[in-house]
Amino acid sequence: MKLTRREFSRLLALGAGAELLPKIPALADDRPIGYCIVGLGRISMQHFMPAVRMSKKSRVTALVSGHRDKAEHMAAEYGVPGDSIYSYEDYDDIAKNPNIDAVYIALPNSMHAEYTIRAAKAGKHVLCEKPMATSVEDSRSMIQACQSANRKLMIAYRCQYEPVHLRAVEMIREGKIGSIESIESAFGFAIAPNEWRLDKKLSGGGPLVDVGIYCLNASRYLIGEEPVEVKGISSVVDHDGRFAQVEETLSWTARFPNGALANCNCTYGSAMRGYFRVRGSRGTITVDPAFNYDKLHLSAEFDGGGTTEFAPDEPDPVQFLREADHMADCILQNSEPKTPGQEGLRDMEWIAQIYRSCEKSNG
Amino acid sequence: MKLTRREFSRLLALGAGAELLPKIPALADDRPIGYCIVGLGRISMQHFMPAVRMSKKSRVTALVSGHRDKAEHMAAEYGVPGDSIYSYEDYDDIAKNPNIDAVYIALPNSMHAEYTIRAAKAGKHVLCEKPMATSVEDSRSMIQACQSANRKLMIAYRCQYEPVHLRAVEMIREGKIGSIESIESAFGFAIAPNEWRLDKKLSGGGPLVDVGIYCLNASRYLIGEEPVEVKGISSVVDHDGRFAQVEETLSWTARFPNGALANCNCTYGSAMRGYFRVRGSRGTITVDPAFNYDKLHLSAEFDGGGTTEFAPDEPDPVQFLREADHMADCILQNSEPKTPGQEGLRDMEWIAQIYRSCEKSNG
């Protein structure tokens, strides 16, 4: 049984209840997936939307913004009709727009949960930026809302679709460096004053939730297991007003079931080019830079000699194209995203544990 | 008032008590400082003794070993007379040997305290390998014994005399990278079975006391302050019998008074070339390799552009020569070593704190 999306919608309208939904086969359709971009900031306008423009599987069909001028400018650039520009107030009207298959949520973190849940209720799939929310509870609500509506929820962990990261994981799984002994990873930058990221109500935290999450997520997918213990220390060096609400620098160690330790460092206080180094019993893999939008570089050294390098030089925004296309594939084929809500939830749970640890002395 | 060592000894013999000793001026002497090498292992035979041979300020004048054959072989090579070869039993007889000014202690860690204290009682200065002991208590006893005997006690922190490390410290003090925000450092290697280092009674601990101590010590001298908090996690990955008594891998974070975090990693489980990276508010200094015997390499990046490199390519064993000569200078000039017993004690105190933290959960 193959259904076009239109047939599927008709089926739904005819009363095929939610209990039927998980059993339906993959959808097939001719047209690309239509994305509604929710939040017109740097990541949307400079990375995600240009990526979708490169895609054969996706296109930008709607915009949500609090700035009508900016939205109209972008709409003109992407061929989005005026009636497909929404404000945050009339956002729920996306339900009536058949050209929207999925929303891409690139709002301040504290708004992810609400706009994900409203999208699911409007019958749209959700690709949500990381961190998926500002609390474990909100993350669970988002998963629940998308499940109830039988909509996909994918967290935008772009690195999990990126060839250098995939090569690192592949080399590890093939045993090229033996068993993993430890990981070192760091990511950070010097933040400008007045960024919304410094407002804890909007961000939910400091560099840990914003950039440290790359190190955390990488530790988990490189090792392929969940930590069993974390310990962290957070601090403020620059008492210039930027860090009244969130940490400036945070270092943590996570212990994994086989005993491997991931030792990670993140900051808003200084340039800290993101990297990771995986030390194994038979070699070392370093990806540096690891979390940039382009020019990622893998180098490996094997015990007993031998090295390898891998640096495919995919230009920005190809990472976002891979991510957008994966979501499109999942919608078209009715398959589960590689980085579903559950993947985001796990990071949120570990982030909460790391913050709890930071609050405790361990002398 | 200038005294030769002989005149000074005579003065002492005439009853100039300990209360007088701190006031005596620097000694002057024509002959180089005579070192008695205590323990003929790799570090003595391959590094320290060849370094002393290069020195104009020092020479090897005596040996202590449990292996008479090996000792005689080395004695022949270094022109040490047969009556200046001691066993551990007749070690105290070094008191009667006027050609011995100082001992260089390169024994298993658990023996450092006893052989330091016996040397001090025999009237000899002490250059002791790191870690200075296997406990804080022993470290204090060593300091006390050397103070009571008015003998120098220097801990062999070779990196604190090495030009690349000194350049890093200098750049930091000059504000070249702004205020220090964080440090990442690691050091480790894959240990062979049956090494004495794996016997906790002899070593006092695993990679933390042996190689992690380089990261710890570097954090302290790079920042120039003592930590205010440490948290660590230790683990074993390889259950092959090597790590029945000591940790295989240990990661810790230390927080310093200004909020800077040092995030360090050490292991006996895999190759982990020692390095450190200091992230400042205006730039980054990386020394990699940092703890090898030669070929150290400093690279720095400054915000707003500009880089610098420093790699003087001093061959091994020049690091040991600098160390031996510093001790000789301190003896000849009656000055305090840059890395006295107190410096070793501080590391021992932090090592104890890190181990205590590892024993505690911090969930």
Interface residues (C-beta under 8 A of the other chain):
Chain A: G178 S179 I180 E181 S182 E184 A186 G188 A190 E229 V230 K231 G232 I233 S235 V236 V237 D238 E248 T249 L250 S251 W252 T253 R255 N258 G259 A260 L261 N263 C264 N265 T267 G269 S270 A271 M272 R279 G280 S281 G283 T284 E301 D303 Q353 R356 S357 K360 S361 N362 G363
Chain B: G178 S179 I180 E181 S182 E184 A186 G188 A190 E229 V230 K231 G232 I233 S235 V236 V237 D238 E248 T249 L250 S251 W252 T253 R255 N258 G259 A260 L261 N263 C264 N265 T267 G269 S270 A271 M272 R279 G280 S281 G283 T284 E301 D303 Q353 R356 S357 K360 S361 N362 G363
